[in-house]
Amino acid sequence: MTVLDTPAPARRTGPRTAHDPPWTRPALAVLLAATAALYLGNLGASGWANSFYSAAVQAGATSWKAFFFGSSDAAGAITVDKTPGALWPMALSARIFGVNAWSILAPQALMGVATVAALYATVRRRYPAWAALLAGAVLALTPVAALMFRFNNPDALLVLMLTLAAYCLVRAQENASTRWLLLAASCVGTGFLAKMLQAFLVVPVLALVYLVTAPAPVRRRVWQLLLAGVALLVSAGWWVAAVALVPASSRPYIGGSQNNSVLELALGYNGLGRLNGEETGGLGNLNQDAGWGRMFGATIGGQISWLLPAALILLAAGMWAARRAPRTDPGRAAFALWGGWLLLTAATFSFMQGIFHEYYTVALAPAAAALTGMGAALLWSRRRALKARLVLAGTVAATAAWAFALLRRTPDWHPWIAPAVLAAGLLVAAALLAAARLPARAALAAGAVAAVTALTGPAAYALDTAATPHTGAIVTAGPSTRGGFGGMRGPGRTGGPGGQGGQGARAPGGSGAGAGAMPPPGTAAAPGGGFTRPGGTGGRRSGGSRPGGPGGLLNGTTPGSAVTAALKAGAGSYTWVAAAVGSNNASGYQLAAREPVMAVGGFNGTDPAPTLEQFRSHVAAGKIHYFIGGGTVRTGGTDSGSDAAQQISDWVQKTFTAKTVDGVALYDLT
């Protein structure tokens, strides 16, 4: 008989919460309160955070039509390049409390607290309260979670809905419940409305786990899954169907698509294009680091990988322990659920050739946290067996060693933490080897120290993340390391006089360093003229005074007071107070003026919206007051999208005369 053949305490088929010790609820309250403090503290320091989404929130707080479609501006020129589900909670908050940093970011932070609570409840269905608390703490202190639950990207809602789906699946598996299975599918469908096809990565895992482990005849399991498929289609597809039924002339252009189609956006730019790198109008994979090592690489490692080695070891241990268990064993089903989530999502992220950013890895955090809590409980329950102690001690030692390696990537940042974690990890691993011979209290103390040691590294990164403002489209957690999308991560810049993307007073169109000039593919216009590649010196914390991210393509503008006043003057006479190339360029002006600014070409400036003919028609009708020089657009080509923005820039330059306001070139189109 081996370590993992040693019988575990009998598991009930129902919840264990009725048998909770008296300290459970206070401990859970402390965990959730601490998570709220971490995620809500100093939240307003990030300002508009990702101004691309903040502008859409401002539009949705002004216009219900913009709210429904996820339009970048209240006048409805073009949508963001995602489904709008993640914008809706923020826009509702902004309608109630006004458009400001707190009203936009607080819903995201509260989703983080809810995700920790949902993960606790899921793990607690099968495992002791302390294991569920450990899982919740691991999730809360994962650096990329501390980043994304304090930011306004769609990932917060996505991760919450997928965690709720896992909870519902666990409930469904217990008694072959159709209701809970349909709820799980509906949660995934709602996740689609937040971030499209990424939500579906867990669908094969959920379906297979239920099909194999649910305590019901095969025929019933099959028709239940078919019903769940219908629920998934309805919950994910109702908005897509509604948009398809609205005439194109009566709604905003679908940003991120080349043919004004939600299906093209879902299956192309935000679907297969992310996997093979052939998304039309996208940037492609600028990291060039696809492969098995990506999750442990220079920048991504510090985001998510602190407990990945432990999660993988504990996953293997859990599946080995349950290898002779009945088909319907709920413990094995739980390990299969979270392990499948972790492996499939990590493999997809590791090898995808299209657009990939470090913060995507927040989708791995619930699975890694759940496996850590469940696996620790499994091995602890078998600690009297030598091989169980060996696996447990080895897991702690490996975690401490990997934390040491990650911390050494920032050698000038609190250098004492790395050796302290390593030393403590090795000492407590040795103590765990002797856990069977230690007094009960000493063994418990060793276990507690092991948990604290494992969490020290990610907690330090998470606290640094929460203490640091983050703005722009590309953000990463923790202190500066070399590598990743932005190269040397560090405090960012606000750009030249026109702000990021304003590009000073350079004229639109033409070549060279003109404000609207088309940079080479994969580049962004530099504030001082010319172009900068996103792979160069860049940053995660835009908004400071030192070199930052790749310019207007990835961060919003910070217009001066004179520009803002010019945009507000006579605003009621125009549908759009201005037009600017690129959604990020337009967003800063819109947020400052609180008036609609048309984002020509959408996020990348590569969407054919509007066309030159449409733009000229708007100008002739007196709908647009100014064209703002600057922004970033890309050259035409087989996969770089439309050059409509370049055509518009050229036409404006030839037809109108610029005046310089706060260093920004304004073209009065009236």
C-alpha positions in Angstrom: 0.0 0.0 0.0 1.4 3.4 -1.0 1.0 6.8 0.5 -2.0 7.8 -1.6 -3.7 4.4 -1.2 -4.1 5.3 2.5 -7.8 5.8 3.1 -9.0 9.3 3.6 -11.7 10.3 6.0 -15.1 9.3 4.5 -16.6 12.0 2.3 -20.3 12.8 2.4 -22.3 13.2 -0.7 -23.7 16.5 0.6 -22.2 19.8 1.8 -19.9 19.8 4.8 -20.8 23.3 6.0 -23.3 22.0 8.7 -20.2 20.5 10.5 -18.1 23.6 10.4 -16.1 24.4 13.5 -17.2 27.6 15.3 -14.2 29.6 14.0 -15.1 29.0 10.3 -17.5 31.9 9.7 -15.3 34.5 11.5 -12.3 33.3 9.6 -14.2 33.5 6.3 -15.4 37.0 7.2 -11.8 38.0 7.9 -10.7 36.6 4.6 -13.3 38.5 2.6 -12.8 41.7 4.6 -9.0 41.5 3.9 -9.7 40.8 0.2 -12.0 43.8 0.1 -9.3 46.0 1.8 -6.7 44.8 -0.7 -8.8 45.3 -3.8 -10.6 48.5 -2.7 -7.7 50.3 -1.0 -6.3 53.3 -2.9 -8.4 52.3 -5.9 -8.9 55.8 -7.2 -5.1 56.2 -7.8 -5.4 54.5 -11.1 -7.7 57.2 -12.4 -9.4 56.0 -15.6 -7.3 52.8 -15.6 -7.9 51.5 -19.1 -9.4 54.7 -20.7 -10.6 52.6 -23.7 -13.2 50.9 -21.4 -13.7 53.9 -19.2 -14.8 56.0 -22.2 -17.3 53.2 -23.1 -18.6 53.2 -19.5 -19.0 57.0 -19.7 -21.0 56.5 -22.9 -23.1 53.8 -21.4 -23.8 56.0 -18.4 -25.1 58.7 -20.8 -27.0 56.7 -23.4 -28.9 53.4 -23.0 -28.3 52.6 -26.6 -24.6 53.0 -26.1 -25.0 50.9 -22.9 -26.6 48.0 -24.7 -24.2 47.9 -27.6 -21.1 48.7 -25.8 -20.4 51.8 -27.8 -17.2 53.8 -27.4 -19.1 57.0 -27.5 -22.7 58.1 -26.6 -23.4 59.0 -30.2 -22.8 55.4 -31.2 -20.1 55.5 -33.9 -18.4 52.2 -33.0 -18.4 49.6 -30.2 -15.5 48.3 -28.1 -13.9 45.2 -29.6 -15.6 42.9 -27.0 -19.1 42.0 -26.1 -20.4 44.6 -23.6 -21.3 42.4 -20.6 -18.3 43.5 -18.5 -19.1 47.2 -19.2 -22.7 46.9 -17.9 -22.0 46.7 -14.1 -19.5 49.6 -14.3 -21.9 51.7 -16.4 -24.8 51.1 -14.0 -22.5 52.1 -11.1 -21.5 55.2 -13.0 -25.2 56.1 -13.6 -25.8 55.9 -9.9 -22.6 57.4 -8.5 -21.4 59.5 -11.4 -18.6 58.9 -13.8 -15.4 58.7 -11.8 -12.6 56.3 -11.0 -14.3 54.8 -8.0 -17.7 54.2 -9.6 -15.9 52.4 -12.5 -13.4 50.3 -10.5 -15.3 49.5 -7.4 -17.6 46.9 -9.1 -14.5 45.1 -10.3 -13.1 45.0 -6.8 -16.3 43.6 -5.4 -16.3 41.0 -8.2 -13.0 39.9 -6.8 -14.4 39.5 -3.3 -17.3 37.6 -4.8 -14.9 35.3 -6.7 -13.0 34.5 -3.5 -16.3 33.7 -1.8 -17.4 31.5 -4.6 -14.2 29.6 -4.7 -14.4 29.1 -0.9 -17.9 27.7 -1.3 -16.8 25.4 -4.1 -13.9 23.9 -2.2 -15.8 23.7 1.0 -18.4 21.3 -0.6 -15.8 18.5 -0.5 -13.0 19.6 1.8 -12.4 21.0 5.3 -13.0 24.7 6.0 -9.3 25.4 6.4 -8.6 24.0 2.9 -11.3 26.3 1.5 -9.9 29.3 3.3 -6.4 28.4 2.0 -7.8 28.3 -1.5 -9.5 31.6 -1.1 -6.3 33.2 0.3 -4.2 31.9 -2.6 -6.7 33.4 -5.1 -6.9 36.7 -3.3 -3.1 37.1 -3.1 -2.3 35.9 -6.7 -0.6 39.1 -8.1 -2.5 39.1 -11.4 -5.8 38.7 -9.5 -4.9 41.7 -7.3 -4.2 43.6 -10.6 -7.3 42.7 -12.6 -9.8 43.0 -9.8 -8.6 46.6 -9.4 -8.8 47.3 -13.1 -11.6 47.8 -15.6 -10.8 45.1 -18.2 -13.4 42.4 -18.9 -11.4 39.7 -17.0 -13.0 40.4 -13.6 -16.5 39.4 -14.7 -15.1 36.6 -16.8 -13.3 35.0 -13.8 -16.2 35.5 -11.5 -18.7 33.8 -13.9 -16.3 30.8 -14.6 -15.8 30.3 -10.8 -19.6 30.3 -10.3 -19.9 27.8 -13.1 -17.4 25.5 -11.3 -19.5 25.8 -8.2 -22.7 25.0 -10.0 -21.0 22.0 -11.7 -19.8 20.6 -8.4 -23.4 20.9 -7.1 -24.7 19.3 -10.2 -22.3 16.4 -10.0 -23.3 15.5 -6.5 -26.9 14.4 -7.3 -27.0 14.6 -11.1 -29.0 17.9 -10.8 -30.3 19.3 -14.1 -31.0 22.6 -12.5 -27.4 23.1 -11.3 -26.0 21.9 -14.6 -28.1 24.5 -16.5 -27.0 27.2 -14.1 -23.3 26.2 -14.8 -23.9 26.5 -18.5 -25.6 29.9 -18.0 -22.7 31.2 -16.0 -20.3 30.3 -18.8 -22.6 31.9 -21.3 -22.6 35.1 -19.3 -18.8 34.9 -19.2 -19.0 34.9 -23.1 -20.7 38.3 -22.9 -17.7 39.5 -20.9 -14.8 38.2 -23.0 -16.3 36.1 -25.8 -14.7 32.7 -26.7 -12.2 32.7 -23.8 -15.1 31.7 -21.6 -15.6 28.6 -23.6 -12.1 27.2 -22.7 -13.6 25.5 -19.7 -16.6 24.0 -21.5 -15.0 20.7 -22.6 -13.8 20.2 -19.0 -17.2 20.9 -17.5 -19.0 18.7 -19.9 -16.5 15.8 -19.7 -16.4 15.8 -15.9 -20.1 15.7 -15.7 -20.5 13.1 -18.4 -18.0 10.7 -16.7 -18.8 11.3 -13.0 -22.4 12.3 -12.5 -24.4 9.6 -10.6 -27.0 9.0 -13.3 -27.6 6.6 -16.2 -25.7 7.5 -19.4 -28.9 8.4 -21.3 -29.8 10.9 -18.6 -26.4 12.4 -18.5 -26.4 12.9 -22.3 -29.7 14.6 -22.5 -28.8 16.8 -19.5 -25.7 17.9 -21.3 -27.8 18.6 -24.4 -30.1 20.8 -22.4 -27.0 22.5 -20.9 -25.8 23.2 -24.4 -29.1 24.9 -25.2 -28.7 27.0 -22.0 -25.2 27.9 -23.0 -26.3 29.0 -26.5 -29.2 31.1 -25.2 -27.2 32.8 -22.4 -24.2 33.5 -24.7 -26.2 34.2 -27.9 -29.1 36.3 -27.0 -27.1 39.6 -27.3 -25.5 38.4 -30.5 -29.0 37.6 -32.0 -30.3 41.0 -30.8 -27.5 42.8 -32.5 -27.9 40.7 -35.7 -31.6 41.7 -35.8 -30.9 45.4 -35.6 -30.1 47.0 -39.0 -26.5 48.2 -39.3 -27.7 51.7 -39.9 -29.5 51.8 -36.5 -26.6 50.7 -34.3 -22.9 51.3 -33.9 -20.3 49.6 -36.0 -19.0 46.4 -34.4 -15.4 47.3 -33.4 -12.7 44.8 -34.1 -14.5 43.4 -37.1 -13.9 44.2 -40.8 -17.4 43.5 -41.9 -19.5 45.0 -39.1 -20.3 41.5 -37.7 -20.4 40.2 -34.1 -19.8 36.6 -35.4 -16.7 37.7 -37.2 -15.5 39.5 -34.1 -16.2 36.4 -31.9 -14.8 33.8 -34.3 -12.0 35.8 -35.9 -10.4 38.7 -34.1 -11.4 37.4 -30.6 -11.5 33.7 -31.6 -9.3 31.7 -33.9 -7.2 34.8 -34.7 -6.0 34.8 -31.1 -4.9 31.2 -31.5 -3.2 31.3 -34.9 -2.1 35.0 -34.9 -4.0 35.7 -38.1 -6.6 38.2 -36.7 -7.2 40.8 -39.4 -6.6 44.2 -38.0 -4.9 42.9 -34.9 -1.3 43.2 -33.6 -0.3 39.5 -33.7 1.8 38.0 -30.9 4.4 40.7 -30.2 6.0 38.6 -27.4 7.2 35.8 -29.6 7.5 33.6 -26.6 4.9 30.9 -27.3 5.8 27.5 -25.8 5.6 25.4 -22.6 7.8 27.9 -20.7 5.6 30.9 -21.3 3.6 30.7 -18.0 7.0 30.6 -16.1 8.7 33.3 -18.2 10.3 36.6 -17.4 7.2 38.6 -16.8 4.3 36.1 -16.7 6.0 34.0 -14.0 5.5 36.7 -11.4 1.9 37.2 -12.4 0.6 33.7 -11.9 3.2 30.9 -11.5 4.0 31.2 -7.8 1.9 28.1 -6.9 1.7 26.5 -10.3 4.3 23.8 -9.4 2.4 23.1 -6.2 -0.9 22.9 -8.0 0.5 20.5 -10.6 2.1 18.2 -8.0 -1.1 18.2 -5.9 -3.2 17.5 -9.0 -1.2 14.4 -9.7 -1.4 13.4 -6.1 -5.2 13.8 -6.0 -5.8 11.9 -9.2 -3.5 9.1 -8.1 -5.3 8.9 -4.7 -8.6 8.5 -6.4 -7.6 6.1 -9.1 -9.5 3.2 -7.6 -12.4 5.3 -6.4 -16.0 4.7 -7.8 -16.8 6.5 -11.1 -19.0 9.0 -9.2 -16.4 9.9 -6.5 -16.9 13.6 -5.9 -13.3 14.1 -4.7 -11.9 12.9 -8.0 -14.5 14.9 -9.9 -13.3 18.0 -8.1 -9.7 17.4 -9.0 -10.6 16.6 -12.6 -12.6 19.8 -12.8 -10.0 22.2 -11.5 -7.1 20.2 -13.0 -8.7 20.2 -16.5 -9.4 23.9 -16.2 -5.8 24.6 -15.3 -4.2 22.4 -17.9 -6.4 23.3 -20.8 -6.3 27.0 -20.2 -2.6 27.0 -19.5 -1.8 25.0 -22.7 -4.0 27.4 -24.7 -2.3 30.5 -23.3 1.2 28.9 -23.7 0.9 28.2 -27.4 -1.5 30.8 -28.8 0.1 32.8 -31.6 -2.2 35.8 -31.6 -2.6 38.7 -29.2 -1.6 37.6 -25.7 -1.1 39.8 -22.7 0.2 38.8 -19.3 -3.0 39.7 -17.4 -4.9 37.0 -19.3 -3.4 34.5 -16.8 -5.9 35.6 -14.1 -8.1 32.9 -15.6 -5.7 30.4 -14.2 -5.9 31.7 -10.6 -9.1 30.0 -9.4 -8.0 26.6 -10.6 -4.5 26.9 -9.1 -5.9 28.1 -5.8 -8.5 25.3 -5.6 -5.9 22.6 -6.4 -3.6 24.0 -3.7 -6.3 24.0 -1.0 -7.7 20.6 -2.0 -4.3 18.9 -2.4 -3.0 20.3 0.9 -6.1 18.8 2.6 -5.7 15.5 0.9 -2.0 15.1 1.9 -2.6 16.4 5.4 -5.3 13.8 6.0 -2.7 11.1 5.1 0.3 12.7 6.9 0.9 9.6 9.0 2.1 7.8 5.9 5.8 8.5 5.0 5.1 8.9 1.3 2.4 11.4 1.9 4.8 13.5 4.1 7.4 13.2 1.3 5.0 14.6 -1.3 3.8 17.3 1.1 7.3 18.3 2.1 8.5 18.2 -1.5 5.6 20.4 -2.6 6.5 23.0 0.1 10.2 22.9 -0.8 9.5 23.2 -4.5 7.2 26.2 -3.9 9.8 27.9 -1.8 12.5 27.3 -4.4 10.4 28.6 -7.2 9.4 31.7 -5.2 13.1 32.3 -4.6 13.7 32.1 -8.3 10.9 34.5 -9.1 11.9 37.0 -6.4 15.5 37.0 -7.6 14.2 38.4 -10.9 13.8 41.7 -9.0 17.1 41.6 -7.1 16.8 45.3 -6.0 13.3 45.0 -4.7 13.3 44.0 -1.0 16.2 41.5 -1.5 15.8 39.9 1.9 12.5 38.3 1.0 13.9 35.7 -1.4 16.4 34.1 1.0 14.0 34.3 3.9 11.3 32.4 1.9 13.8 29.8 0.7 15.2 29.2 4.2 11.8 29.1 5.8 10.4 26.8 3.1 13.3 24.3 3.5 13.0 24.3 7.3 9.3 23.8 7.3 9.6 21.1 4.7 11.9 19.2 7.0 9.4 19.7 9.9 6.6 18.3 7.8 8.7 15.1 7.2 8.5 14.6 10.9 4.8 15.6 11.2 3.7 12.2 12.3 5.9 12.2 15.3 5.3 15.8 16.3 2.7 16.8 18.9 -0.6 17.8 17.3 -0.1 21.5 18.0 3.5 21.4 16.7 2.3 19.7 13.5 -0.5 22.2 13.0 2.1 25.0 13.6 4.3 23.5 10.9 1.4 23.4 8.5 0.5 27.0 9.2 4.1 28.1 8.7 4.2 26.2 5.4 1.1 28.1 4.2 2.5 31.5 5.2 5.8 30.7 3.5 4.1 29.7 0.3 2.0 32.9 0.3 4.8 35.3 1.2 6.1 35.9 -2.3 2.8 36.3 -4.1 1.5 38.4 -1.2 4.4 40.8 -1.5 3.8 41.2 -5.2 0.1 41.6 -4.6 0.6 44.4 -2.1 3.0 46.1 -4.4 0.4 45.9 -7.2 -2.3 47.3 -5.0 -0.1 50.2 -3.9 0.8 51.2 -7.5 -1.5 53.1 -10.0 -2.0 51.2 -13.3 -3.2 52.8 -16.5 -3.3 51.9 -20.1 -4.2 48.8 -22.0 -1.2 46.7 -21.1 -0.7 46.3 -17.4 1.2 43.8 -15.3 1.4 43.0 -11.6 4.3 43.3 -9.1 7.6 45.2 -9.2 9.5 45.9 -12.4 11.2 43.0 -14.2 12.7 42.8 -17.6 10.6 41.1 -20.3 7.1 40.9 -21.5 5.1 43.1 -23.9 6.4 46.3 -22.6 10.0 45.3 -22.1 11.3 47.0 -18.9 8.2 47.4 -16.8 8.1 50.5 -14.7 6.3 53.8 -14.2 4.9 55.1 -17.4 4.7 58.5 -19.1 1.8 60.7 -19.9 3.1 61.6 -23.4 3.8 64.9 -25.0 1.6 68.0 -24.9 -1.2 66.2 -26.4 -1.0 63.3 -24.0 -0.5 59.7 -25.1 -1.7 59.5 -28.6 -2.1 63.2 -28.9 1.3 63.4 -30.6 1.8 67.1 -30.2 1.0 69.3 -33.1 2.0 67.0 -35.9 -0.3 67.1 -38.9 -2.4 64.1 -39.8 -1.7 62.0 -42.9 1.4 62.0 -45.0 4.5 60.1 -44.1 7.3 60.3 -41.6 6.4 61.8 -38.2 3.1 63.3 -39.2 0.5 63.0 -36.5 -1.7 60.7 -38.5 1.1 59.1 -40.4 0.9 55.3 -40.7 3.6 53.7 -38.7 5.1 50.4 -39.8 3.1 47.3 -38.9 3.3 46.5 -35.2 4.5 49.9 -34.2 3.0 52.9 -32.4 3.5 56.6 -33.0 6.0 58.1 -30.6 5.0 61.3 -28.9 8.1 63.1 -30.1 7.7 62.0 -33.7 8.6 58.7 -35.5 7.5 55.4 -34.1 8.2 53.1 -31.2 7.8 49.3 -31.2 5.8 47.8 -28.4 8.7 45.5 -27.7 11.0 48.3 -26.6 11.2 50.2 -23.4 7.7 50.2 -22.1 5.7 49.9 -19.0 2.9 48.7 -16.9 2.2 51.8 -14.8 1.5 54.5 -17.3 0.8 57.9 -15.9 4.1 58.8 -14.3 6.9 60.8 -15.7 9.4 58.2 -16.8 9.4 56.2 -20.0 6.3 54.2 -20.3 4.2 52.1 -22.7 4.0 52.1 -26.5 2.2 55.4 -26.9 -1.3 56.2 -28.1 -2.1 52.7 -29.3 -2.1 51.4 -25.7 -2.9 54.3 -23.5 -5.3 57.2 -23.5 -4.6 60.9 -24.0 -4.3 63.5 -21.2 -5.6 66.7 -22.9 -4.8 70.1 -21.6 -7.4 72.5 -20.3 -7.4 74.6 -23.5 -8.1 71.6 -25.7 -10.9 70.4 -23.4 -12.5 73.9 -23.4 -12.3 74.0 -27.2 -14.1 70.6 -27.4 -16.8 71.7 -25.0 -17.5 75.0 -26.8 -20.8 74.7 -28.6 -20.9 70.9 -27.9 -24.7 70.8 -28.2 -24.5 71.7 -31.9 -22.6 68.6 -32.9 -23.1 64.9 -32.7 -19.4 64.4 -32.1 -17.3 67.2 -30.7 -14.3 65.7 -32.3 -13.0 62.7 -34.2 -9.6 61.1 -33.5 -7.8 58.1 -34.9 -7.9 55.1 -32.6 -10.1 54.4 -29.6 -7.4 55.0 -27.0 -6.6 58.4 -28.6 -10.2 59.4 -28.6 -11.0 58.1 -25.1 -8.9 60.6 -23.2 -10.5 63.6 -25.0 -14.0 62.1 -24.5 -13.4 61.5 -20.8 -12.1 65.1 -20.3 -14.8 66.8 -22.3 -17.6 64.4 -21.2 -18.9 64.7 -24.8 -18.9 62.1 -27.7 -15.6 61.8 -29.6 -15.6 59.5 -32.7 -12.9 56.8 -32.6 -11.9 56.5 -36.2 -10.8 53.0 -37.0 -11.7 51.5 -33.6 -9.1 50.2 -31.1 -6.2 49.6 -33.6 -7.3 52.2 -36.1 -7.7 49.4 -38.6 -11.5 49.0 -38.7 -13.3 50.4 -41.8 -15.5 52.6 -39.6 -16.2 55.1 -40.7 -15.3 55.0 -44.4 -13.9 58.1 -46.0 -17.3 58.6 -47.7 -19.2 58.3 -44.4 -16.8 60.6 -42.7 -17.1 63.2 -45.4 -20.9 62.9 -45.2 -20.8 63.5 -41.4 -18.6 66.6 -42.0 -20.9 67.9 -44.7 -23.8 67.5 -42.3 -22.0 69.5 -39.6 -21.9 66.5 -37.2 -18.2 66.7 -36.3 -16.6 69.8 -34.9 -12.9 69.0 -34.8 -10.5 66.4 -36.1 -7.7 65.8 -33.6 -4.2 65.2 -35.0 -2.4 62.2 -33.6 -3.3 58.6 -32.9 -1.9 55.4 -34.3 -2.9 53.6 -37.4 -1.2 50.8 -39.4 -0.4 50.3 -43.0 -2.7 48.3 -45.2 -1.8 44.7 -46.1 -3.2 41.2 -46.2 -3.8 41.0 -42.5 -3.5 44.5 -41.0 -7.1 45.6 -41.6 -8.6 48.6 -43.3 -6.7 51.8 -44.3 -9.8 54.0 -44.0 -8.3 55.9 -41.1 -5.3 56.8 -43.2 -7.6 57.9 -46.0 -9.5 60.1 -43.6 -6.3 61.6 -42.1 -5.0 62.4 -45.6 -8.3 64.0 -46.6 -8.4 66.2 -43.5 -4.8 67.3 -44.0 -5.5 68.3 -47.6 -8.8 70.0 -46.9 -8.5 71.8 -43.6 -6.0 73.9 -41.8 -4.7 73.0 -38.3 -4.5 75.2 -35.3 -2.3 74.3 -32.4 -4.0 74.2 -29.0 -1.9 72.9 -26.0 0.5 71.4 -28.5 -2.3 69.5 -30.2 -3.3 69.9 -33.9 -7.0 70.7 -34.1 -8.7 70.8 -37.5 -11.9 72.7 -37.4 -14.2 70.8 -39.8 -16.9 73.4 -39.8 
